[in-house]
Amino acid sequence: MPILNKEEAQALLKKVLAFSKAEECEVTLSGSEGGNIRYALNAVSTAGDISTMSLAVMSVFGKKAGTATIDEFDDAALERVVRRSEELAQLAPANPEYMPLLGPQNFPDSITYNANTAAMTPDSRADMVAKSLSVTKEAKLTAAGFLENSTSFNSVINSKGLFAYNKGSDLTFSVTTRNQEGTASGYAARGFTDVNKMDTFAATKVAAGKCISSSGAKAIEPGKYTVILEPVAATYMLENMFRFDARSAEEGRSFLSKKGGGTRLGEQLMDPKVNIYSDPFNPDLPSSTWTGEGLSREKTMWIDKGVVKNLSYSRYWADKKGVKPLPGPGNIIMDGGDASLEDLIKSTERGILVSRLWYIRMVDPQSLLLTGLTRDGTFYIENGKIKFPVKNFRFNESPVIMLNNLEALGKQERSISVESYRSYLIPPMKIRDFTFSSLSDAV
């Protein structure tokens, strides 16, 4: 039952809406099903299937809104949740930023669903994990990993006539490998809409290679170095700047705020090689074509040749400023180049290859200064070759400054952030003058 098709979802939502006595009413329905395997020390520790569905009703009187949720779907339960939301609305204070619900909209169908991924079974997940473990067992390494697939739907209807529906599927995999002494580590992560693109064996080979190569790491002096950030490392650095929110910029709370007031819209903020955009129809990273506010998503440039091209506006903030609403990104894609990671290494006279970053924390939101650590394989490059592994560093750097010091981009890859559980299309990148502030004993 959790995955309802468009017609089934609409029929249930209409039934709920018919119970409403509020001035405005919005009903959302979502469900998901899927499964996962977690493993550690080269053995599966947990495995399971998950199936959920829930419904939320928002009732509105004037600018007073109340929301109630339920996971029962008989008629009595559906009417009860509507009445409860109306009671809560009457008790709630008025929301000065409440915007009236939108009427009918025309949302194109998304491409987020893949039948092969939706058809995954416990056996197919087990086979994928077995391929991963075969690598680490042969290499006499230990592995800890997590593989998860999910299929989900989201739908909404309101009393003004708006209806929207989306169904999607996804598959993610991450693995960390360690040597038996616990002194070296490697990591790989992959995410796809189509299960046929997932190769856990090859991904684990990468992680195992990082681990083996990083044994016997040497300490070198911190300072400013040319760095090559692999896509996972670049993703961790960049995801803190991907909101592009107009309100926070105009209120002076963002790296997109201009000193003295205003925003940096239209400014050359980064190197001209930087192009960052969202596109719901990108085949490698599709997204829903609509938002929770009832706005349609289209391809949108956020950074165009290093220039801040657009800021996102909620309906409330757009109305306040007298502009057209523009939803925030449903996905993030950064253009890359034609170079491979090996090409970027060959072009580097002296530098550091960074496989992954972690424990990233914000130091200054207005400059977007971040601090964090390298991990899972950090290597010294000299005369275009990896010479030896180095001990990990703490860094202090802003992704905005980093993208001003961009020298080259490699081929774009889909990368996963395990901190935000989001995927991005990000290329490896070569950056000059990246600041490493101290050494770290992390592995």
C-alpha positions as CSV (number, residue, x, y, z in Angstrom):
1,M,0.0,0.0,0.0
2,P,2.7,2.6,0.7
3,I,3.4,3.4,-3.0
4,L,0.2,4.7,-4.4
5,N,-0.1,5.7,-8.1
6,K,-1.2,9.1,-9.1
7,E,-4.9,8.2,-9.4
8,E,-5.0,6.3,-6.1
9,A,-3.3,9.2,-4.3
10,Q,-5.6,11.8,-5.8
11,A,-8.7,9.7,-4.8
12,L,-7.6,9.5,-1.2
13,L,-6.7,13.2,-1.0
14,K,-10.1,14.2,-2.4
15,K,-11.8,12.1,0.2
16,V,-9.9,13.8,3.0
17,L,-10.5,17.3,1.5
18,A,-14.2,16.7,1.4
19,F,-14.3,16.5,5.3
20,S,-12.9,20.1,5.6
21,K,-14.8,23.0,7.0
22,A,-11.9,25.4,7.1
23,E,-11.6,28.5,4.9
24,E,-8.6,26.9,3.2
25,C,-7.3,23.3,3.5
26,E,-4.2,21.5,2.2
27,V,-3.7,17.8,2.4
28,T,-0.3,16.1,1.8
29,L,0.2,12.3,1.4
30,S,3.6,10.5,1.2
31,G,4.8,7.0,1.3
32,S,8.0,5.0,0.9
33,E,9.3,1.5,0.8
34,G,12.7,0.1,0.5
35,G,15.5,-1.8,2.3
36,N,19.0,-1.6,3.5
37,I,22.0,-3.6,4.6
38,R,24.6,-2.3,7.0
39,Y,27.9,-4.2,7.5
40,A,31.1,-3.9,9.6
41,L,34.2,-5.9,10.2
42,N,33.5,-7.7,6.9
43,A,30.1,-9.1,8.1
44,V,26.5,-7.9,7.8
45,S,25.3,-6.5,11.1
46,T,21.7,-5.4,10.2
47,A,19.4,-5.7,7.3
48,G,15.7,-4.8,6.8
49,D,12.8,-3.5,4.8
50,I,10.9,-0.3,5.6
51,S,7.4,0.6,4.5
52,T,5.7,3.8,5.6
53,M,2.8,6.1,4.6
54,S,1.6,9.2,6.3
55,L,-1.0,12.0,5.7
56,A,-0.9,15.6,7.0
57,V,-3.8,18.1,7.0
58,M,-3.3,21.8,7.3
59,S,-6.5,23.8,8.0
60,V,-6.5,27.6,7.8
61,F,-8.8,30.3,9.2
62,G,-7.6,33.8,8.2
63,K,-3.9,33.6,8.8
64,K,-4.2,31.0,11.6
65,A,-3.1,27.6,10.5
66,G,-3.0,24.2,12.2
67,T,-1.6,20.9,11.0
68,A,-2.3,17.3,12.2
69,T,-0.8,14.1,10.9
70,I,-2.0,10.5,10.8
71,D,-1.0,7.0,9.5
72,E,-4.4,5.5,9.6
73,F,-6.6,5.6,6.5
74,D,-10.2,4.4,7.4
75,D,-12.9,7.1,7.0
76,A,-13.3,7.7,10.7
77,A,-9.5,8.3,11.1
78,L,-9.4,10.6,8.1
79,E,-12.3,12.8,9.4
80,R,-10.7,12.8,12.8
81,V,-7.4,14.2,11.6
82,V,-9.2,17.0,9.7
83,R,-11.2,18.0,12.8
84,R,-8.0,18.0,14.8
85,S,-6.2,20.3,12.4
86,E,-9.2,22.7,12.5
87,E,-9.1,22.7,16.3
88,L,-5.4,23.5,16.2
89,A,-5.8,26.2,13.7
90,Q,-8.4,28.0,15.9
91,L,-5.9,27.9,18.8
92,A,-2.9,29.1,16.8
93,P,-1.7,32.7,16.7
94,A,-2.0,34.4,13.3
95,N,1.0,34.0,11.1
96,P,1.9,37.3,9.5
97,E,3.8,35.6,6.7
98,Y,1.1,33.2,5.7
99,M,0.4,33.2,2.0
100,P,-3.0,32.1,0.5
101,L,-2.9,28.7,-1.2
102,L,-2.4,28.6,-4.9
103,G,-5.0,27.4,-7.4
104,P,-4.5,24.7,-10.1
105,Q,-1.0,24.4,-11.6
106,N,0.4,22.5,-14.5
107,F,3.4,20.5,-13.4
108,P,5.3,18.3,-15.9
109,D,5.9,14.7,-15.0
110,S,9.3,14.1,-13.5
111,I,11.9,11.4,-14.5
112,T,12.8,10.5,-10.9
113,Y,11.3,6.9,-11.0
114,N,13.2,3.9,-12.2
115,A,11.4,0.5,-12.3
116,N,14.6,-1.5,-12.0
117,T,15.6,0.2,-8.8
118,A,12.0,-0.1,-7.4
119,A,12.2,-3.8,-8.0
120,M,15.2,-4.4,-5.8
121,T,14.9,-7.3,-3.3
122,P,16.8,-8.4,-0.2
123,D,18.6,-10.9,-2.4
124,S,19.8,-8.2,-4.9
125,R,21.1,-6.0,-2.0
126,A,22.9,-9.0,-0.5
127,D,24.6,-9.8,-3.8
128,M,25.8,-6.2,-4.0
129,V,27.3,-6.3,-0.5
130,A,28.8,-9.7,-1.2
131,K,30.7,-8.2,-4.2
132,S,32.0,-5.4,-1.9
133,L,33.1,-7.8,0.8
134,S,34.9,-10.0,-1.7
135,V,37.3,-7.1,-2.4
136,T,38.2,-6.4,1.2
137,K,38.5,-10.0,2.2
138,E,40.9,-10.7,-0.6
139,A,43.0,-7.6,0.2
140,K,43.0,-8.5,4.0
141,L,41.2,-5.3,4.9
142,T,38.1,-4.7,7.0
143,A,35.1,-2.9,5.6
144,A,32.1,-1.0,7.0
145,G,29.4,0.0,4.6
146,F,25.8,0.8,4.1
147,L,23.6,0.2,1.0
148,E,20.0,1.5,0.8
149,N,17.4,1.6,-1.9
150,S,14.1,3.4,-1.6
151,T,11.0,4.1,-3.7
152,S,8.7,6.9,-2.6
153,F,5.8,9.1,-3.6
154,N,4.7,12.6,-2.5
155,S,1.3,14.2,-3.4
156,V,-0.6,17.3,-2.4
157,I,-4.1,18.7,-2.9
158,N,-5.7,21.9,-1.7
159,S,-9.1,23.5,-1.5
160,K,-8.2,26.0,-4.3
161,G,-7.8,23.1,-6.8
162,L,-4.1,22.5,-6.8
163,F,-3.0,18.8,-7.2
164,A,0.6,17.5,-7.6
165,Y,2.1,14.1,-7.5
166,N,5.7,12.7,-7.8
167,K,7.2,9.2,-7.6
168,G,10.9,8.5,-7.4
169,S,13.5,5.8,-6.6
170,D,17.1,6.0,-5.5
171,L,20.0,3.8,-4.5
172,T,23.0,4.8,-2.4
173,F,26.1,3.0,-1.3
174,S,29.1,4.0,0.9
175,V,32.0,1.9,2.2
176,T,35.0,2.6,4.5
177,T,38.0,0.2,4.4
178,R,40.7,-0.1,7.1
179,N,43.9,-2.1,7.3
180,Q,44.2,-4.6,10.2
181,E,46.4,-2.2,12.2
182,G,43.8,0.5,12.0
183,T,46.4,3.0,10.7
184,A,45.1,3.5,7.2
185,S,41.6,4.2,5.7
186,G,39.9,4.5,2.3
187,Y,36.4,5.5,1.4
188,A,34.0,5.5,-1.6
189,A,30.4,6.5,-2.1
190,R,28.0,6.1,-5.0
191,G,24.4,7.1,-5.7
192,F,22.2,6.4,-8.7
193,T,18.5,6.6,-9.8
194,D,19.1,3.4,-11.9
195,V,20.4,0.4,-10.1
196,N,22.1,-0.9,-13.2
197,K,24.7,1.9,-12.9
198,M,25.7,0.7,-9.4
199,D,29.0,-1.2,-9.2
200,T,29.8,-2.0,-5.6
201,F,32.8,-4.1,-6.5
202,A,34.5,-1.2,-8.4
203,A,33.6,1.3,-5.7
204,T,35.1,-0.9,-3.0
205,K,38.2,-1.4,-5.2
206,V,38.7,2.4,-5.1
207,A,38.2,2.5,-1.3
208,A,40.6,-0.5,-0.8
209,G,43.2,1.1,-3.1
210,K,43.1,4.4,-1.0
211,C,43.5,2.4,2.2
212,I,46.5,0.4,1.0
213,S,48.1,3.5,-0.5
214,S,47.7,5.6,2.6
215,S,49.6,3.2,4.9
216,G,52.7,4.8,6.5
217,A,51.6,8.4,6.1
218,K,54.2,11.1,6.7
219,A,53.7,14.4,8.4
220,I,54.4,17.5,6.4
221,E,54.1,21.1,7.4
222,P,50.6,22.7,7.2
223,G,50.3,25.9,5.1
224,K,48.9,26.9,1.7
225,Y,49.0,24.2,-1.0
226,T,47.6,23.5,-4.4
227,V,45.0,20.8,-3.7
228,I,43.1,18.4,-5.9
229,L,39.7,17.8,-4.3
230,E,38.1,14.6,-5.4
231,P,34.3,14.9,-6.1
232,V,33.3,13.7,-2.6
233,A,35.7,16.2,-0.9
234,A,34.5,19.0,-3.2
235,T,30.9,18.1,-2.4
236,Y,31.5,18.4,1.4
237,M,33.1,21.9,0.9
238,L,30.5,23.3,-1.5
239,E,27.1,22.1,-0.1
240,N,27.2,24.8,2.5
241,M,26.7,27.5,-0.2
242,F,23.9,25.9,-2.2
243,R,20.8,27.6,-0.7
244,F,21.1,30.8,-2.8
245,D,18.3,32.3,-0.6
246,A,17.3,35.9,-1.3
247,R,15.9,36.6,2.1
248,S,19.0,35.7,4.1
249,A,21.1,37.6,1.6
250,E,18.9,40.7,1.8
251,E,18.8,40.6,5.6
252,G,22.6,40.5,5.8
253,R,22.9,36.9,7.0
254,S,24.6,35.3,4.0
255,F,27.8,35.1,1.9
256,L,25.5,36.6,-0.8
257,S,24.9,39.7,1.3
258,K,26.7,42.9,0.3
259,K,28.3,45.0,3.0
260,G,26.2,48.1,3.7
261,G,23.0,46.4,2.4
262,G,21.8,44.7,-0.7
263,T,22.9,41.4,-2.3
264,R,25.7,40.3,-4.6
265,L,23.3,39.4,-7.4
266,G,25.0,40.1,-10.7
267,E,28.5,40.2,-9.2
268,Q,31.5,38.2,-10.4
269,L,31.9,36.2,-7.2
270,M,34.0,33.3,-8.5
271,D,36.2,32.1,-11.3
272,P,34.6,32.2,-14.8
273,K,34.9,28.4,-15.1
274,V,32.2,28.0,-12.3
275,N,28.7,27.2,-13.6
276,I,26.2,25.9,-11.0
277,Y,22.6,25.2,-11.8
278,S,19.6,23.0,-11.0
279,D,17.6,21.0,-13.6
280,P,14.8,18.6,-12.6
281,F,15.3,16.8,-15.9
282,N,19.0,16.0,-15.6
283,P,19.1,12.2,-16.3
284,D,21.9,11.6,-13.9
285,L,20.4,13.5,-11.0
286,P,16.6,14.2,-11.6
287,S,14.4,15.9,-9.1
288,S,10.7,16.6,-8.5
289,T,9.2,19.2,-10.8
290,W,7.3,21.0,-8.0
291,T,7.9,22.3,-4.4
292,G,5.9,22.2,-1.2
293,E,4.8,25.8,-1.9
294,G,3.2,24.7,-5.1
295,L,5.8,26.3,-7.4
296,S,7.1,24.7,-10.5
297,R,10.7,23.9,-10.8
298,E,12.6,24.6,-14.1
299,K,16.2,24.6,-15.1
300,T,17.8,27.6,-13.2
301,M,21.3,29.0,-13.3
302,W,22.6,30.1,-9.9
303,I,26.2,30.8,-10.8
304,D,26.9,31.6,-14.5
305,K,30.5,31.9,-15.5
306,G,31.3,32.9,-11.9
307,V,28.5,35.5,-11.7
308,V,25.6,35.3,-9.2
309,K,22.8,34.9,-11.7
310,N,19.7,34.2,-9.5
311,L,18.5,34.1,-5.9
312,S,15.6,32.0,-4.7
313,Y,12.4,33.7,-3.5
314,S,9.7,32.1,-1.4
315,R,6.2,33.2,-2.1
316,Y,6.1,35.4,0.9
317,W,9.4,37.1,0.3
318,A,8.7,37.6,-3.4
319,D,5.4,39.2,-2.5
320,K,7.1,41.5,0.0
321,K,9.7,42.5,-2.5
322,G,7.4,42.7,-5.5
323,V,9.2,40.1,-7.6
324,K,8.3,36.7,-9.0
325,P,8.8,33.7,-6.7
326,L,11.6,31.4,-7.6
327,P,11.9,28.1,-5.8
328,G,15.3,27.0,-4.4
329,P,17.2,24.2,-6.1
330,G,15.8,20.7,-6.2
331,N,19.2,19.4,-7.2
332,I,22.7,20.9,-7.7
333,I,24.8,20.4,-10.8
334,M,28.2,22.0,-11.3
335,D,29.7,21.9,-14.8
336,G,33.1,20.1,-15.1
337,G,35.7,19.8,-17.8
338,D,37.2,17.0,-19.9
339,A,40.2,16.1,-17.6
340,S,40.3,13.0,-15.6
341,L,41.5,12.9,-12.0
342,E,44.8,11.5,-13.3
343,D,45.1,14.4,-15.7
344,L,44.7,16.9,-12.8
345,I,47.4,15.1,-10.9
346,K,49.8,15.0,-13.8
347,S,49.4,18.8,-14.2
348,T,50.4,19.5,-10.6
349,E,54.0,20.3,-9.8
350,R,53.5,20.3,-6.0
351,G,50.3,19.7,-4.1
352,I,48.0,17.6,-2.1
353,L,45.3,15.1,-3.2
354,V,42.3,15.1,-0.9
355,S,40.0,12.1,-1.0
356,R,37.5,13.2,1.5
357,L,36.7,15.9,4.1
358,W,34.7,15.4,7.3
359,Y,33.6,17.1,10.6
360,I,33.0,20.4,8.7
361,R,31.8,23.2,10.9
362,M,30.8,26.8,10.0
363,V,33.2,29.5,11.4
364,D,31.7,32.6,9.7
365,P,28.3,32.4,7.8
366,Q,28.9,35.8,6.0
367,S,32.2,34.8,4.5
368,L,31.3,31.1,4.5
369,L,34.5,30.3,6.3
370,L,34.6,26.6,7.2
371,T,36.9,24.4,9.2
372,G,37.2,20.6,9.1
373,L,39.6,17.7,8.6
374,T,40.9,15.5,5.7
375,R,40.5,11.8,6.0
376,D,40.4,8.4,4.2
377,G,43.5,9.0,2.0
378,T,45.5,12.3,1.7
379,F,48.5,12.2,-0.6
380,Y,51.5,14.4,-1.6
381,I,51.9,15.2,-5.3
382,E,55.3,16.2,-6.8
383,N,56.1,16.6,-10.5
384,G,52.7,15.2,-11.6
385,K,52.9,12.0,-9.5
386,I,51.7,10.8,-6.1
387,K,54.8,10.5,-4.1
388,F,53.6,9.3,-0.7
389,P,50.6,9.5,1.7
390,V,50.6,12.3,4.3
391,K,49.0,12.7,7.7
392,N,45.7,14.4,7.8
393,F,45.2,18.2,8.1
394,R,42.8,20.6,9.7
395,F,41.7,23.2,7.1
396,N,40.3,26.7,7.3
397,E,38.8,27.7,4.0
398,S,35.8,29.3,2.4
399,P,34.3,27.7,-0.7
400,V,33.8,31.1,-2.2
401,I,37.5,31.9,-1.9
402,M,38.2,28.4,-3.0
403,L,36.3,28.8,-6.2
404,N,38.1,32.1,-6.9
405,N,41.3,30.1,-6.8
406,L,40.1,27.5,-9.2
407,E,42.7,26.3,-11.7
408,A,41.0,23.3,-13.4
409,L,38.0,21.1,-13.4
410,G,37.7,17.4,-14.1
411,K,34.8,15.2,-15.3
412,Q,31.6,15.7,-13.3
413,E,30.5,12.8,-11.1
414,R,27.5,12.1,-8.8
415,S,28.6,12.4,-5.2
416,I,26.9,11.7,-1.9
417,S,27.1,13.7,1.3
418,V,26.5,11.3,4.2
419,E,26.0,14.3,6.4
420,S,23.0,15.8,4.5
421,Y,22.0,12.5,2.7
422,R,21.9,14.4,-0.6
423,S,23.5,13.7,-3.9
424,Y,25.2,16.3,-6.2
425,L,26.8,16.3,-9.6
426,I,30.2,17.8,-8.9
427,P,33.6,17.5,-10.7
428,P,37.0,17.0,-9.1
429,M,38.8,20.4,-8.9
430,K,42.3,21.8,-8.7
431,I,42.6,24.7,-6.3
432,R,45.6,26.9,-5.5
433,D,46.4,28.3,-2.1
434,F,44.1,26.1,-0.1
435,T,44.7,26.7,3.6
436,F,45.7,23.8,5.9
437,S,46.1,25.2,9.4
438,S,47.4,22.3,11.4
439,L,48.0,18.5,11.4
440,S,45.5,15.9,12.7
441,D,46.0,12.5,14.1
442,A,42.7,11.3,12.4
443,V,43.0,8.3,10.1
